[in-house]
Amino acid sequence: MSRFLVIGAGIAGLATAVALQRLGHHVTVVEERVETSSGAAITIWPNALAALDSFGIGDAVRESGGRVASGALRWSDGSWLRRPSPDRIVAALGEPLVVVRRSVLTGVLTDALHERTIESGVAATELVVNASGVRVTLSDGTTRGADAVIGADGVGSMVARHLNGTLQYRYAGYTAWRGVAEYALDPDLAGETVGTGTEFGHVPLGPEHTYWFGTERRPEGTASPDGELVHLGKKYGKWADPVPSILAATDPVDVLRNDLYDREGARQWSRGPVVLVGDAAHPMRPHLGQGGCQGLEDAAALAHCVGAGADLSAAFARFAAFRKPRAQRLARESRLVGSVVNVRPALLGAAAMRASALVPDILLTRHLASVAGRSAFALPGAP
């Protein structure tokens, strides 16, 4: 049994801790925040559900959220750009998506851990590799020793800097809003409505609520003087329903606004008994819905490599070699989608979005399956 210290209690960190504990290892998670359930909701695609299944927690997540089986794409006037058959989407992906509140998902993962696994309110400030493993210094002045450290500490990862030095960090040029509305969305409209220089996504979050998001190119740090929901109401007020109705059914306190940033992916994911997972390794813009999902794939793949019986340094190196190509490819694709939607002049992005409707459904669903279908998830050594 090895002693693991996971730095960060986000989705990737918690899932990695669960997967390793189920192999019989001793795991401690340290987290700077006291409250770790920030965020509105998250879409768990079938590739991530398959990853969760690999360490026995997939059904608990399915039961905690709503199921989605559509991928509608409409223009802001309500005209259809793409209206795929839900049956075809499910057949391509292997099962419906699950949409769940982030707080519920982190609760499911936390409940799957042993008691007192998580130490909240302390940040990891330094790590040193020595002959006996790794020693981590925490913000309260104490230290923790472990056989190995897993950096799940997000975009600003201290562990990633330990392995890579400075990593370039820059504003992506646009802002994202997210929220939950008390609105029963027609399942056939689950997907996105797009316009010139902007997009608005909407998916059912159970029978009575809708999770939504929107993006817009804006100067960094720009606040809306009358409030974010008022700004969004003006921006999308003349769009076709359900967009205005969703916003009207949203409580202002449930609206989150975040400028989007890019940080280059880590060049080195592992060295000796130290390894990265999730955003610490491969930050990803939200346009493919794969940020958290790739963190869940990381958790499953890392546990699989550790469970194969090699020493931890070799297991971490095998994990990194296996996961980097897929995660980096999806990060590039997500960045490309965001750049197209938010390109200047905005009319170019609008033309590109309209042209995407000309792609045959069979090609689109085939690509979607390669990104997010159950068959897209694989473990090292699997056929």
N, C-alpha and C positions, 0 to 999 in steps of 0.2 A: 504494500500500500504506500503510495507516494503522498506527499503533502504539497498541495497546490495553493497559491495565493492568487486570486483573481482580483485585478484592480479595475473596478467599475461595475455597477449594478444596473446597467441598462439591459436591453433585450439580449444582446450577444453574451454579456458577462453572466447573467443569470442562467441562460440556457446552457452555457458551457459548464457552469457549476453543477447544474442538475445532471447533465450527461456524465460528468466525471464522478459524482457521488454515486450514481447508479452502477458504476464499475467498481465501487468499493473504496474509492480514494477519499482522503481527508481534504476537504476544501474549505477555505475561508475567503469571503468576499469583502473587500473594503470599498466604501463609497463615500465620496466627499459630501454629497447631498443627503439631507435627512429625509426629504420627500423625493422619491425616484419615479413617480408615475406621471411626469409631465407629458403633455401632448394630448391631442384630441382622440384620435383613433388610428388604427393601422389596418391595412389590408394584408392578410396572410394568404399568399398564393399557394397553389398545390405543391410547388417545389419545396416550400418551407414546411408545409404540412407533412410531406414525406420525410423531411429531416426530423421533425418533431416525433413522428412515428418511430424513427429509428432508436430513440431512447425513451419511448413509452409515454409520451405526453400529448400526442396529436389529438386524441379524442377529447381530452379535457379542454383543449383550445377550441375545437370544433363546437363543443357544447356551450362555450362561453360567448359566442358571437353569432352574427347573422350570415346566411349563405347568399352568395351572389353568382349569377350565371349569365350575365349579359355584358356586352362591351360596346354600348351605343356611342356613336360620334355624330354630333349635330353642329350646325352652324348657329350663330347667335340668334338668327331669325327663326329658328326651329326647323329648318330644312335638314333632311338627313344627309349625312356624308357617308355613314356606314351603319348598317343595321344587321349585325350578324345574328344568326340563329343561336339562342341559348343552348340548344342541344349540341350544335356544332362546337361551341366554345367548351362545353363540359367534356365532349368527346376528345377534343384536342388537349385539354389540360389534365384530364383524368378524373377531375371532380370539381365542384364549385369552389370559388374563393370564400374565405371567411373574413368578415369585417368585424373588428372587436375594438372596444375602447382600450387605449394603451394601459390605463390603470388596471383594467381587468386582466389583460395579458400578463403584466408584471406580477399581479396578484397570483395568477395561476402558477407562474414559474416560481415565485417565492414560496408558495404553499408546498411545492414539490421538494423544497430543500429541507434539510435537517434543521432543527431549532438552533438558533444562535449561529447560523452560518454567516450572516451578514453583520458587519460592523459599520454603522452609518455615522456620518459626521466627521470623518477623518479622511484626509487626502494623502495619497502616496507622493512623497516629494523627491525621493532618491532611491535608486536601487544599486546594489553592488553584488556582483557575482564573485563567489569565493569557493574554496575547495569543498565546502559542505553543501553548497547550493546557492541560494540567493537571499540577501538580507535587504529588507525594504524599510526605509525610514518614513514615518508618518508625520502628519502636521502637528500632532500633539506631543511630538518628541520621542515617542516610543518606537520600537522597531519590531518587525516580524520576520522570522526566518521560515524558509520553505525550500522544498526540493526544486520547485519551478514556479515561475511567475507568468501569468497570462494577462497581457495588457488589453483590457476591454474598456479603456478610458476615453473613447470617443475621438472626435476630430482633433482636439487639443492634447492628445495623448502624450503624457510624460514618458511612457514606455516606448512609444514610437520614436521620440527624440533620443532616448537612450540608444536605440538601435541604429538610428539614421542621421542623427544630428538635426539641424534646422530643416524643416519641411515648409515649402512655399504655401502661403495661405493668402487668399485674395477674395474680394467680393465678386460674386458671379454676375452682378449687374441687375438683379431683379429680386423682388420680394414675394414671399408666399404667405397667404392667410389660410388658416384651417379652423374648422368649427363643427359643432354638432347642433342640428336643428331638430326641434320637435315637429317632425314632418314625415308623413308616411309616403315615401317615394314609390312611384310605379316601378316595379322591378325591370320592366322593359326599357326604362330610361336610365338605368344604371350605366355609368360611363362618364363621358365628357361632353361639354358644350364649349365650342371654341369660337374666338373672334379675332379681329385684327390685333395682334400683339398681346394676346391674353388667352387664358384657358380657365375653365371652371369645371372641376370634377365633382361628381355626386353619386354616392352609393348608399344603399339601405344599410342602416345599423340596427338590425332587428326590425320588427313590424311598425314601430312608431317613431323611429328617429332616422335621420340622414346624416352621414358624415360627408363633409364637403371641403374643397380647397380651391384656391384661386391664385394666379400669379400675375405679376405686372412688372414691367421694367420701371424702376424708380431709382433716384439717387440714394445712396447708402444712408441709412439712419433717418429717412424721411418719415415723420409721424403725421397722421391725419388729425388736424386741429379739432374736428368735430367728433372724433372717434372713428375707429376702424370700420365698424359696421355701417355707420353713416356713409363713409367714403365708398364702401362696397355697394351699398344701396343705390348710390348715384351712378356708379360705374356700370352696374349690371341691371339697373332698374328697367331698361327698355328691352332687355333680352327676353326671349321666349321663356315661358314657364317650362321647367320648374324652378329656374334659377331665382327670379325675384321672390317667389313664394318661399323658397328655402331660406333665403336671407331674412325675410320678414318673420319667419318662425324661429329665428336664432336669438338667443339671449346674448346681449353684448359681452357679458362676462365669460361666455364660452368661445369667444373669438381669440385666436392666437395669431400673432403677426411675427414673422421672422425673416430678416434679410438672409438670402442664401449665399453661402460661401463655398469656395472650392479650396481644398487642400490637396496637394499632390499625394497620390497613393504612396505608401511606404515602399521604398526600394528593397529594404530588407525586412522580412516578416519575422525571422527568428535568428537567434544566435545562442548556441548553448542551451541553457535551461530557461530561456526567455522567448516568448512568442506573442504575436498580436492576433486579435480577432476583431471582426466587426468594423466600425468606422475608424478605429485606430489603425487598421491595416488598409482599408479601401473605402474612403469617404465616397458617398454616392449621392448625386442629386436625386430628387424624389420622382422623376418623371416616369420611371419604369415600375415604381412601387416595390423596388427590390432592396432598399437599404437594410431594413430590418430582416427581410427574408434571407439575404446573403449572410447576415450575422448568425441566423439559425442554421444555415448550411455549414458555416464555420464550426459551430458548436458540435454538430454531429460528426463532421469529418475529423476534427481534432480528437474527440473522444475515441473514435474508431482507430486512429493512428496510435494513440496511447494504449488502447486495449490490445493492439496487435503484439505487444510484448517487447518491443525494442526499447532501448534506453531513451530517456525523455528527450535528449538533444536530437537523437536520430528521428524520433517520432515527430518532433516539431518541424524538423527540416523536411520530412516527407509530407506533412500537412501543408506547409508553405508551397512546396513544389507542385502539389496537386491542386490547390485552391487558387493560386495566383492567376493563372490564365483566364479562368471563367470570371472571377470577380473583377479583374481589370477590364475585361471585354465589356461587361455590363456597365461599369463605371463610365467607360468611353461612350457607350451608346446612350446612356442617360444624359450625359453632358451634351451630346449632339442634339438630342430631342429638345432639351431646354434652350439650346442656342437657336434652333430653328424657330421655336415658338416666339422667342423674345428677340429675334434678329432685328436690326435696323437697316433700312427702313422697314417698318412693321408690315407694309404691304407684301414684302417678299416672304415673310413668315406666313402670312395669310394665304398666299398663293401656294406655298409648299404644303400647308395643311389641307387645302382643297385638293391638291394633286394627290395626296396620300390616299384619298378615297378611291382612286383609280386602281390601286393595287388589288389584284384578285384576292378574294377571301381565302382561298386555299393556301396562297403564299403567306398571307398575314397570320392565319391560324398555325401554320407550320412554324413560322418564326416565333410566335407567341409560345408555342409548346416548347421550343428550344430554350426559351428564356425562363419560363415560369411553370411549365407543366410538371407533373409528378415524375415523368421520365427524364426531366432535366437534372434532377437531383441524383447524384451518384456518390459512392464512397470509394476511397482508394482501393484498388485491387478488384472492384466489382466489374463484371463483364459489360 
